[in-house]
Amino acid sequence: MKLVALVVILIFLNVVTALGVVHNQYQKRVIGIQMNQAEMLQDQAVDKWSQLLVEYATWSANTRIEKIAREQLGMRYEFDSRLYMRLQ
């Protein structure tokens, strides 16, 4: 009788352990998927930030500003370092 009870207890513990292993594997997969998604979002954010830095550098470049001032505003650069604007 004691042997049968011991076998039943061991089988129960074996089933509980197997269920624990399955649950841990499932949690590992879920966390792995979440980590991959977070890494993709991080990569997208880094790409966007790099793009914004390049765009900022382009828009704030001195040569571009001087070109717009000359072509659109009619300004010119004098030797005495003063800017004049042509009145229309």
Buried (B, 14 or more C-beta within 10 A) or exposed (E): EEEEEEEEEEEEEEEEEEEEEEEEEEEEEEEEEEEEEEEEEEEEEEEEEEEEEEEEEEEEEEEEEBEEBEEEEEBEEEEEEEEEEEEE
